[in-house]
Amino acid sequence: MRTLLLITGLLGLAIGLLWIGQGTGMINWPQSSFMIRHIRWAGYGAVLAALGLILIWQSKR
């Protein structure tokens, strides 16, 4: 169970950081992404990254 929480948390954190980067316009990959420079996606990414950190923390307990 701990391994599953850790893997899920790491994936959530990585995807959340990607969404933050795309939403703020700092990451322009892929070029055709509809999420680039839409601040709403940065907010979604922040929530997902926070959930990922919580899962990582829970896996270490």
Secondary structure, DSSP 4 states (H G I P E B T S, - for coil): -HHHHHHHHHHHHHHHHHHHHHHHTS---STT-TTTT-HHHHHHHHHHHHHHHHHHHHHH-
